[in-house]
Amino acid sequence: MRDAIIAGARGVIYPSRYEGFGLPIVEAFQFGLPVVTTLSSSLPEAAGELAYYFDMDSLPSFGAALVRLLQEGDSEGSERIMEARRKWAEQLTWSATYQRIRDSALEIWRNRLGGE
């Protein structure tokens, strides 16, 4: 049911002053949806350059980001942007995160042993 609702949306608005990571952004990107969010805490890490950002304390900033979201569907290249969001979300899976942490830990371990 949730997937059907998200898939039928034109975009996601995710305002937050503090967020642990921003899983709703990743979920929206899995469907290629545009996201309007803030530059606070970890949200830029979750969304990269693929979201429309606004200042939580500025209504005009929010309005401009919302207009950009609404105009995206009419723009050339919107399919390319949607696919870029899907690919971004694929990199943010639990499995991919585990592999990056494991690889980093192994590299540190090897370096401590003098390159063995």
HELIX and SHEET records of a PDB file:
HELIX    1   1 ARG A    2  ALA A    7  1                                   6    
HELIX    2   2 LEU A   23  GLN A   30  1                                   8    
HELIX    3   3 LEU A   43  ALA A   47  1                                   5    
HELIX    4   4 LEU A   59  GLU A   72  1                                  14    
HELIX    5   5 SER A   78  GLU A   90  1                                  13    
HELIX    6   6 TRP A   94  ARG A  112  1                                  19    
SHEET    1   A 3 VAL A  12  TYR A  14  0                                        
SHEET    2   A 3 VAL A  35  THR A  38  1                                        
SHEET    3   A 3 TYR A  52  PHE A  54  1                                        
END                                                                             
